[in-house]
Structures are given as structure tokens and as C-alpha cells.
Amino acid sequence: MVFIDEVPDVDHETTSRHLEQRTRARVLSVVSEHGPVTAAEVGRRLGLTAAAVRRHLDALAEQGGVVEHDASGGRTRGRGRPARAFVVSDAGHQSLPADYDALATQALHYLQDAVGPDAVADFARARVAGLETRYAGLLAAAGTDPAARAGALVTALTADGFAASARPVGAGGLAGVQLCQGHCPVQRVAEEFPALCDAETDAFSRLLGVHVQRLATLAAGHHVCTTFIPTPQVRSFDAAPPVPSRGTSGTPRRPRSLDRAGTRTSKRTAPNPERSSR
């Protein structure tokens, strides 16, 4: 028998909110499949009370996910108002799972088979050209420093939903900025067509004015897209100058040179002409 002395803290509010969101998603799914549908009908299909379903439907209506539809044609249920029925709105359809990734992948496969692999690469470059045009002005305003331009690129990517971030990495000749993208809207398609990632990388190089290197991608199975952006190094003038080597007496050694025979000699001793003529 195992005795538990302490019960770990559980965030009941978070758990409750998660369950409520799942139930609301199930309600939306039933409305999508069977609408126009009333709260009572949704409740019977999900095993919920009509009152509970109405609460979720009201919340979905407030969010714009569903709209009310008069399924009775104006007829009433005896006394009272006509039965309230709901259908999914255009905004609600956008929040439901869609198979756009499969459609896009099929289209690119058709393009590749009908025209050739170069056609996919051309499409990828044309697709990213619009992004590059929109970002060019933002990065130009950041100046010529690659690090500053990388910061502007992060801002632009994040605004477009790429969940971008950046941090300095490396040192010396290997110093740079690591750009990370936590989300990719074409990840599933890029898994089969990496030309989409290649075109984006080339666009980053042109926007930043330096040759960047793509280190990892979500399409390749990594948890984030990672790009290395090299930054120019400026010599530090705070470093102490090199100390000249000293002899045993503490005075700096005289520089040495080589004679014609390749023998190292001191500048204060001239080469022996007789020894050189032998």
C-alpha cells in the first residue's frame, strides 16, 4: 500500500478552461455537421443538457463562430417563439480543420509532373517575392547593420504569424545572430517540397545583405526553423598591445634577419664575406 503525504497542486482553473474549450469545439463540430440544429438536438448528440449547450452556443455566437437560423420556417412549438437553430458562420468554418495542406501538396505534385522540378522552384521564388517586397522597406529603415536588420526582420515575421525571435551567438569570426521561427504556415507542404524553405532562405540573404545559413527547419522535423546570420566584427581597441620578447638582461631583443645562405644572423654582426665565398 502506498500512502501519499502530499497532493500536488493542480491548476483547476486551467483544467476547467481546457475542458470547456474542448466541449465548445465539439458543439461547433456538431453544428457544422448537422446544422441548422437546435440546442436540444446538439445536447442529445453529445449527452449534454440543453441549458449547457445554449451557453456554448451563445458564446460561439458572440465570437462570430455560429449564427442563428430559423429552422422552423416561422412555425412555433406550440406557445412561445420559434425554435432557435444554428449554423456555422464563415468565420466559424475558418476555425474548423481544413485540408488545405493536402490540396497545396497535390497541386505542386501536378506542377512538378506536368512542367518539371524547376517549375516548383520558380513558384517558390514567386511566392516569397511578395514577402520580400513587403519587408524591404522595414529593413531599409533599420540601416545597414546586419544585427539591426535582423531585429527588423524578427518584427516583420512575428507580425505575419511566424513567432520569430533572435539572439546573439558565437564569438570572434563566428559571431552572429540566430534567427528562430516557431511557426511555419507551409510546414506540411515544405516537408515534400524543400524548395519553399530554400527560397525563403535566399530572400533572407538578400534582405539582410549577408549570406545566411539555414541550420534547421520545422519541415525537416526540428522543433523550430533556425537561421544563422553572420555579423561583421569590429576590432576592440581596449586590448593591450603585444609585449615584445626580452632577453636575459631585460632589454628587448634585436630583430634578426637571414643571410643569403639562410643563416639567421643578428643585425649588429655583419656576415663574414670570406665565409660566404667558400
N, C-alpha and C positions, 0 to 999 in steps of 0.2 A: 504494500500500500504506500502511496506517495502522498505526502502532505505538502500543500502549497501554503507557505507562510504569507506571501505577498502576491497580490493580483496586479499584474502590470496595468498601468494607466491606459485607458482606451479613449480615443477621441470620439465620443459618442456623437457629437455634432457632425463631425466629418463623415462618419459612417452613415448616419441618418440622411445626410445630404446626398451621399453617393447612391443610397438605395432609392431615394426619391427621384433622382435623375434617371436611374435605370427604369423605374416604373413609368416615368413620363415618356421615355423613349419607346417603351412597349405600347403605351397608349397611342402615340403618334404612328407607330407601325401599323396598329390595328385600323386606325382611321384611314391610313394610306391604302390598306388592302381592301377594306370593306366600306369605305365612305361612299355616299353620305351615311353616317351612322350616329346613333344616339348614345348618350352616356350609359343608359341601361344596357344597350347591346354590347358596348365595349366592356362593361362590367361583367356580363355573362361570359364573354370570351376569355377574360383574364382572371376571373374568380375574385373580382373586387366589387365593392358596393358602388351603387350609382353615385352616391354622395362623394366618395373618394375620387371617382373618375371625373366628376364635374369639376372638382378642384384642379385636377391636372389639365383638363380641357380649358378652363378659364385662364390658367397660367400660360398655356400654349397659345391661346387666342391673344393674350396680352403681348406675347413675344412675337406675334405675327406668324406662328407656325401653322395654325389652323384658322378657318373662317366658318362662320355659321351658315348652314344651308337648310332651307325649308324643304325637308323631305316629304312632308305630308301634302304638299300642293295646296296648302291653306286649310286643310281639314283639321279639326281639333280632336283630341282624345276625350270625347265627352265634354266635360267642363274644362275651362282654362284655355291657356294658349296652345298653339300647335306644338308638337314635339320638336325640341331643338335637336338638330342633327349637324354634324360637322364634316368638312372635307379638308384635305391638306392644301395649304396655300402654295404659291410659287416659292416663297421663301422657305416654307417647310420642306418642299421637295429638294431644295438645295442642301438641306441639312441631313437628308437621308443618304445612306450609302449608294454610291453610283459606280458604274463600271467603266468610267472614262479612261482609266489606265489601259484596260484591255483593248478598248476601241483605238486609242492612240498607237498602241503597240502593233495592232493588226494593220493600221494604215501605213506605218513605217515599214513593216514587212512587205506590204504590197508595193510600196515605192521602191524598196531595195530590189525586189524581184523583177519589177517591170522596167526600171530605169538603170539600176546599178547601185553599188555601195556608195559611190561618190554623191549620189543624189541625197542620201541621208545626211552626209556631212554638209552638203550645201544647205539643206533645210535647217540643220543645227546652227550654222553660222547666220542664216537669215533670221532665225528665231531670236538669237541673242543680240542681234544688231539693234533691235528696238530698246532692249535694256541698256545697252552700251550708250545709245544716243541720249537716253533719259539721265544716265548717271554722269555723263561727260561734264555738264555744267557744274554739278555739285562738286566733283573732284577738282575741276579747274579753279574753283573758288578757294579750295584748301591750299593752293600753292603748289610748289614743285617738290617739296619734301615727301618721299615715299611713305614715311610713317604717318604724316598728316593726311595724305591722300587715302591711306588705308583706313584711318578713322572715319573719313567721309564715306568711304565705301561701306563700312560697317553700318553706318546710319541709314544709308540708302537701302541696303539689303534687308535690314531689320524692318524698315517701313513696308517692304514688299513681302514680309512674312517668312524670311529665311532664318530668323532667330540667330543673327550673326553676332560675333564677338571677336575681340582681338587682344593679344598680349605680347609683350616683347619676349624674345627668346634668343638664346645663343650669346656669344661674346666674340669680340675681335672681328676677324674676317668672316665669321659665320653668324654674326648678329643679324637679327631681322625681326619681323612681326609675324606671328602665327594667326592667321585668319581662320575662324571656325564658323561653320554653318550648321545649326542644329536641325534644320528642316529643309527638305528639297521637294518642291511641288511635282517634279517629274521623276522622282526616285525609282518607281517601279518600271517606268519606260526606259530610264537610263541603265537599268540592270541588263537589258538586252542591247541597248544602243549607247555605248560609252561615248560616242561622238558628241552627244549632248553635253557631257562633262568637259570634253576636250575644248569645245567651242567656248564654253564659259570661262575656262582657264585662260585661253588665248585673249578673251575680252578683258579679263582682269589685268593681264600683262600690258595691254595697250592703254587701259585706263590709268594704271599706276606708273607707267613709264619705265618699268623694270621687268625683267624676266622672272616670273613667279613659278613655283613648283607645287603641283598638286600632290600631297602626301597620302591622303586617304579620302574615300568617298562613302556616302551612305549607300550608294548603288552597289558598291563592292562589298557591302556587309559590315562596314565600320559604323560606329555609333555617331559619327559626325564627319562632315566634309572638312578637311584641313588643307590649307594652302600656306606655303612659306613664302613670305615677301622679304627679299633682302633689302637692307637699308645701308647706305654709304656710311663708312666710319670716318670720324674726324679725329685726327691725331691729338692726343692730350698733351698740352704744354706744361702741365703741372709735374710731369715726371722729371726726376733728377737726371742731369746729363751723365753720360758714361764716365767712370773714373779711369784714368789712364793707368796701365800697369806700371809698377815701380820695381826697381832693383833692390838689392840688399841695403843700399845706403839711404833708401827712401827717396831718391831723386828719380824723376821719370826716365825710363829707358829711351835711348835714341832709336829712331826707326832704322831698320836695316833694309838693305837692298841686295839684289843679286847681281854678281858679275856675269860676264859673258859665258863663263863655264857653268853657270848655275850655282856657284858657291855663295852662301849668304855671308855678307860682309857688313861691317859697321861703317857708317858714313865718316867716322873720324880716322879710319885707316884706309888708305888708298890701295888698290890692287897692285901686286908686285908685277911689273912688266916682264922681268926675266922669267918668273914662274909661269906667266901666261904664254911666253914664247916657246917653252919647252914642249 
